[in-house]
Amino acid sequence: MGVYVSVRGWLECDEKQLVAVEQVLASHADDHYFDGWSTPRRQINWTRYIFYGADIRASALDWFAEQIREIARIPASDDDGDLVRGLFLVGHEVDGTSEWQVREGRLFITSAGADRHYLDG
């Protein structure tokens, strides 16, 4: 049957960065796990949000991580210097839950704290 990973989280960016994020996502589109990505029906105010939620095979985790790393490298689009940022919880059936932080132009992966164990299935 295989090992599954529960991926859920979001990214935050501005309107110009959202265009670049959508380009990265489109370049990684497949006929299955890509459908876990979603955006609000209508973005409200200035921060743009992109969400992901799906149970994927552990073998697809590299596919997901590469997208996140590319997105993290999207440059700031104005003088305030804000980069794309976000947070994902990745619940692995065998290895437990990790926290993926998107910040400072990079992806940081750490073990999720005990306060996140209520999300383990």
HELIX and SHEET records of a PDB file:
HELIX    1   1 GLU A   15  SER A   27  1                                  13    
HELIX    2   2 TYR A   33  GLY A   36  5                                   4    
HELIX    3   3 ALA A   58  ALA A   60  5                                   3    
HELIX    4   4 LEU A   61  ALA A   72  1                                  12    
HELIX    5   5 ALA A  114  LEU A  119  5                                   6    
SHEET    1   A 6 TRP A  37  SER A  38  0                                        
SHEET    2   A 6 ARG A  48  ARG A  57 -1                                        
SHEET    3   A 6 TYR A   4  CYS A  13 -1                                        
SHEET    4   A 6 ARG A  85  HIS A  92 -1                                        
SHEET    5   A 6 GLY A  96  ARG A 103 -1                                        
SHEET    6   A 6 ARG A 106  SER A 111 -1                                        
END                                                                             
